[in-house]
Amino acid sequence: MIRTGLRHHAPTEVAEAVAFLDTHAERAAVLAGGTMLVPSLTRGERDLDHVIDLRRLGFDAATVTADSVHIGAMVTYAHLLVSSAFPGTAQLLQRVAGGITGGPQIRCQGTICGSAAYANPSSEVPAVLVALDATMHLHGPGGARITPAAAFFLDAYTVDLRRGELLTGVSVAARAARLGYSNLELAEGSWPIATAAAVLPATDAGSGGAGYSGAVVTLGAISTRPIQLDLAPVLDDDGRLPSDADVDDWVAAQIGEPWDDELAPGDYRRMVAGVALRRALRRADEENQ
């Protein structure tokens, strides 16, 4: 039960929502799916005066075209799963939605944009959006602006949202590529310890660790923000990877200060990052067989 005198607002215009946020600043929060906000209010971890509900602003659509996908701020993971198949690289969003931490309850209530705005380092969403070169759509007192996902995630629980701004949606250009995703968890339903999203050029054939020229892998849950790794420095002249141990050592060396929480110490996350990366590459390879 929320024990504070909280006022609920459900504006019908974006400008109205922005004005509430701008006026009340730290004493207000945005409510989309509410899977993180409501529990934190119930536990008394956050003390707010106002909640701005986005449900009446028309952000509940996923728009799919032949070469792009736009996901509104109120689109749930379940919505993504029943949408028509996403094209190209955008299909990775649907893969991740099917295995999102928390199971059916979170899939039916949680949103891609809500997870992005919360920016939990252990969430699956930030790294996937960075891997897909997603564009974040923001609206604030100065009007609309966009920013790439790689610039949006600044630190643990910190994003590029200015005073009074809302995250209204996310867009992904659908490129032709092979995709691989891996997610290491302590147990089903727990936050990931490491994730890896691999994007490989579609023209690269090969399997068993071959043909990785041009491949980029984005690691999540390893650091306070997603880490993008271009594999070029570790590949041989034929675009092949070295031994597993050498790959793991190289990946570990690319990680600065690892993320440390109650699920796993940073040193362990650093140690398994290479395993997550190799699994993601292997799954991308399987698409071409």
C-alpha positions as CSV (number, residue, x, y, z in Angstrom):
1,M,0.0,0.0,0.0
2,I,1.3,3.5,-0.9
3,R,1.1,5.6,2.3
4,T,1.9,9.0,0.9
5,G,-0.5,11.7,-0.3
6,L,0.1,11.0,-4.0
7,R,-1.8,12.8,-6.7
8,H,-2.5,11.0,-9.9
9,H,-2.7,12.9,-13.2
10,A,-3.7,11.4,-16.6
11,P,-3.2,14.2,-19.1
12,T,-4.6,14.0,-22.6
13,E,-2.0,16.3,-24.2
14,V,1.8,15.8,-24.3
15,A,2.3,19.5,-23.4
16,E,0.2,19.0,-20.3
17,A,2.3,16.1,-19.1
18,V,5.5,18.0,-19.8
19,A,4.2,21.0,-17.9
20,F,3.5,18.8,-14.8
21,L,7.0,17.3,-15.0
22,D,8.6,20.6,-15.5
23,T,6.7,22.3,-12.6
24,H,7.1,19.5,-10.0
25,A,10.6,18.2,-11.0
26,E,11.9,15.8,-8.4
27,R,8.5,15.5,-6.7
28,A,6.9,13.9,-9.8
29,A,7.4,10.7,-11.8
30,V,6.0,9.2,-15.0
31,L,3.8,6.1,-14.9
32,A,3.9,3.8,-17.9
33,G,3.8,0.1,-17.0
34,G,4.6,0.9,-13.4
35,T,6.5,-2.4,-12.8
36,M,9.4,-0.5,-11.1
37,L,7.7,2.7,-9.9
38,V,4.7,1.2,-8.1
39,P,6.8,-1.4,-6.0
40,S,9.3,1.4,-5.1
41,L,6.4,3.6,-3.9
42,T,4.8,0.7,-2.0
43,R,8.1,-0.1,-0.2
44,G,8.6,3.6,0.7
45,E,11.8,3.9,-1.3
46,R,10.5,6.9,-3.2
47,D,8.6,9.9,-1.8
48,L,6.6,11.7,-4.5
49,D,3.7,14.1,-4.7
50,H,2.6,13.5,-8.3
51,V,2.4,10.6,-10.8
52,I,1.9,11.4,-14.4
53,D,0.1,8.6,-16.2
54,L,0.8,8.3,-19.9
55,R,-2.1,6.0,-20.8
56,R,-4.3,8.7,-22.4
57,L,-1.5,10.2,-24.7
58,G,-1.8,7.8,-27.6
59,F,1.6,6.1,-27.0
60,D,0.2,2.6,-27.1
61,A,1.0,1.6,-30.7
62,A,3.8,-0.3,-32.4
63,T,4.1,0.8,-36.0
64,V,5.8,-1.6,-38.3
65,T,6.9,-0.8,-41.9
66,A,9.1,-2.7,-44.3
67,D,12.2,-1.0,-43.0
68,S,11.5,0.3,-39.5
69,V,9.6,-0.1,-36.3
70,H,8.4,2.6,-33.9
71,I,7.3,1.6,-30.4
72,G,5.3,4.0,-28.3
73,A,6.0,4.5,-24.6
74,M,3.0,2.5,-23.5
75,V,3.6,-0.6,-25.6
76,T,4.1,-3.6,-23.5
77,Y,6.3,-6.6,-24.1
78,A,3.1,-8.7,-24.6
79,H,2.0,-6.3,-27.3
80,L,5.3,-6.8,-29.1
81,L,4.8,-10.6,-29.0
82,V,1.4,-10.4,-30.7
83,S,2.4,-7.8,-33.3
84,S,3.3,-8.9,-36.8
85,A,6.8,-10.1,-37.3
86,F,9.3,-7.3,-37.1
87,P,11.6,-6.9,-40.1
88,G,15.4,-7.3,-40.2
89,T,17.4,-6.4,-37.0
90,A,14.2,-5.1,-35.3
91,Q,13.1,-8.7,-34.7
92,L,15.6,-8.9,-31.8
93,L,13.1,-6.8,-29.8
94,Q,10.5,-9.5,-30.1
95,R,13.0,-12.2,-29.2
96,V,14.0,-10.4,-26.0
97,A,10.4,-9.6,-25.1
98,G,9.6,-13.3,-25.0
99,G,12.1,-14.0,-22.3
100,I,12.0,-10.7,-20.3
101,T,12.9,-11.0,-16.6
102,G,9.8,-11.5,-14.5
103,G,7.7,-13.8,-16.7
104,P,4.1,-13.3,-17.8
105,Q,3.2,-10.6,-15.2
106,I,6.0,-8.3,-16.4
107,R,5.4,-9.1,-20.1
108,C,1.8,-8.0,-19.8
109,Q,2.5,-4.8,-17.8
110,G,6.1,-3.7,-18.4
111,T,7.2,-1.6,-21.4
112,I,10.3,-1.3,-23.5
113,C,10.4,2.5,-22.9
114,G,9.8,2.2,-19.2
115,S,12.7,-0.1,-18.8
116,A,14.9,2.2,-21.0
117,A,14.0,5.2,-18.9
118,Y,14.7,3.4,-15.6
119,A,18.1,2.2,-16.9
120,N,18.7,-0.6,-14.5
121,P,22.1,-1.9,-15.6
122,S,20.9,-5.5,-15.2
123,S,17.9,-5.0,-17.5
124,E,17.9,-6.7,-20.9
125,V,16.6,-3.6,-22.7
126,P,19.4,-1.0,-22.7
127,A,22.0,-3.2,-24.4
128,V,19.5,-4.4,-27.0
129,L,18.5,-0.8,-27.9
130,V,22.1,0.2,-28.2
131,A,22.9,-3.0,-30.3
132,L,20.1,-2.0,-32.7
133,D,21.2,1.6,-33.0
134,A,17.8,2.6,-31.7
135,T,16.6,6.2,-31.7
136,M,15.0,7.6,-28.6
137,H,12.1,10.1,-29.0
138,L,11.9,12.7,-26.3
139,H,9.5,15.6,-25.6
140,G,10.1,18.4,-23.2
141,P,9.4,22.1,-22.6
142,G,11.5,22.9,-25.6
143,G,9.6,20.6,-27.9
144,A,10.6,17.2,-29.4
145,R,14.1,15.9,-29.9
146,I,15.8,12.6,-30.6
147,T,19.0,11.0,-29.5
148,P,20.7,7.7,-30.2
149,A,20.4,5.0,-27.6
150,A,24.2,4.9,-27.2
151,A,24.0,8.5,-26.0
152,F,20.8,8.1,-23.9
153,F,22.2,5.7,-21.3
154,L,24.6,7.7,-19.2
155,D,25.1,5.6,-16.0
156,A,23.3,3.3,-13.6
157,Y,19.7,4.5,-13.4
158,T,20.7,7.7,-15.2
159,V,19.7,8.7,-18.7
160,D,19.6,11.7,-21.0
161,L,16.2,13.0,-19.9
162,R,16.3,16.7,-19.2
163,R,14.0,18.6,-16.8
164,G,10.4,18.1,-17.9
165,E,11.1,15.6,-20.6
166,L,9.2,12.4,-21.4
167,L,10.5,9.4,-23.4
168,T,7.6,9.1,-25.9
169,G,8.9,6.2,-28.0
170,V,11.7,4.3,-29.6
171,S,12.4,3.7,-33.3
172,V,14.6,1.0,-34.9
173,A,15.7,1.0,-38.5
174,A,15.4,-2.6,-39.7
175,R,18.7,-3.7,-41.3
176,A,19.6,-7.0,-42.9
177,A,21.8,-8.9,-40.5
178,R,22.3,-12.1,-38.6
179,L,21.4,-11.7,-34.9
180,G,22.4,-13.6,-31.8
181,Y,21.3,-13.1,-28.2
182,S,22.4,-14.7,-25.0
183,N,21.3,-14.1,-21.4
184,L,23.1,-15.5,-18.3
185,E,20.9,-15.7,-15.2
186,L,21.3,-17.2,-11.8
187,A,17.7,-18.6,-12.0
188,E,14.7,-18.2,-14.2
189,G,13.1,-14.9,-13.4
190,S,16.2,-13.2,-11.9
191,W,17.9,-10.2,-13.4
192,P,20.7,-11.1,-15.9
193,I,24.3,-11.3,-14.8
194,A,25.4,-10.8,-18.4
195,T,23.7,-10.3,-21.8
196,A,25.2,-10.1,-25.2
197,A,23.5,-9.0,-28.5
198,A,25.5,-9.9,-31.6
199,V,24.8,-8.2,-35.0
200,L,26.7,-9.7,-37.9
201,P,26.7,-8.6,-41.5
202,A,24.1,-10.6,-43.5
203,T,26.6,-11.4,-46.2
204,D,29.0,-13.1,-43.9
205,A,28.6,-16.9,-44.4
206,G,30.3,-19.5,-42.2
207,S,29.8,-21.3,-39.0
208,G,31.8,-22.6,-36.1
209,G,33.4,-19.2,-35.3
210,A,34.2,-18.1,-38.9
211,G,33.2,-15.0,-40.8
212,Y,33.0,-12.4,-38.1
213,S,34.4,-9.5,-40.0
214,G,32.2,-6.5,-39.3
215,A,30.5,-8.1,-36.3
216,V,29.6,-5.9,-33.3
217,V,28.5,-7.3,-29.9
218,T,26.8,-5.2,-27.3
219,L,27.2,-6.4,-23.7
220,G,24.6,-5.6,-21.0
221,A,24.5,-6.2,-17.2
222,I,28.3,-6.1,-17.1
223,S,28.8,-2.4,-16.5
224,T,26.7,0.6,-15.5
225,R,25.9,1.2,-19.2
226,P,26.0,-1.0,-22.3
227,I,29.4,-1.8,-23.8
228,Q,29.7,-2.1,-27.6
229,L,32.6,-4.2,-28.9
230,D,33.8,-4.2,-32.5
231,L,35.4,-7.7,-32.9
232,A,38.0,-6.5,-35.5
233,P,41.0,-6.3,-33.0
234,V,40.6,-9.9,-31.9
235,L,40.0,-11.5,-35.3
236,D,42.6,-13.1,-37.5
237,D,43.1,-12.3,-41.2
238,D,40.2,-14.7,-42.2
239,G,37.8,-13.1,-39.8
240,R,38.0,-16.0,-37.3
241,L,38.1,-15.8,-33.5
242,P,41.0,-17.1,-31.5
243,S,40.6,-19.7,-28.8
244,D,37.7,-19.4,-26.3
245,A,40.2,-18.5,-23.5
246,D,41.8,-15.8,-25.7
247,V,38.3,-14.4,-26.5
248,D,37.3,-14.3,-22.9
249,D,40.6,-12.6,-21.9
250,W,40.1,-10.0,-24.6
251,V,36.5,-9.3,-23.6
252,A,37.5,-9.0,-19.9
253,A,40.2,-6.5,-20.8
254,Q,37.6,-4.2,-22.6
255,I,35.5,-3.8,-19.4
256,G,36.4,-1.0,-17.1
257,E,34.6,-0.9,-13.8
258,P,32.1,-3.8,-13.8
259,W,28.6,-3.6,-12.3
260,D,28.4,-5.0,-8.8
261,D,25.1,-5.8,-7.0
262,E,23.5,-8.4,-4.8
263,L,23.2,-10.9,-7.7
264,A,26.8,-11.1,-8.6
265,P,30.1,-9.3,-7.8
266,G,31.7,-7.3,-10.6
267,D,34.7,-9.7,-11.0
268,Y,32.3,-12.5,-11.7
269,R,30.4,-10.5,-14.3
270,R,33.7,-9.6,-16.0
271,M,34.7,-13.3,-16.0
272,V,31.5,-14.5,-17.7
273,A,31.2,-11.6,-20.2
274,G,33.2,-13.6,-22.8
275,V,30.9,-16.6,-22.4
276,A,27.9,-14.5,-23.1
277,L,29.6,-13.0,-26.2
278,R,30.6,-16.3,-27.6
279,R,27.1,-17.8,-27.1
280,A,25.5,-14.8,-28.9
281,L,27.9,-15.2,-31.8
282,R,27.2,-18.9,-32.0
283,R,23.5,-18.3,-32.2
284,A,24.0,-15.7,-34.9
285,D,25.9,-18.3,-36.8
286,E,23.1,-20.8,-36.5
287,E,20.8,-18.4,-38.5
288,N,23.0,-18.9,-41.5
289,Q,23.1,-22.7,-41.5
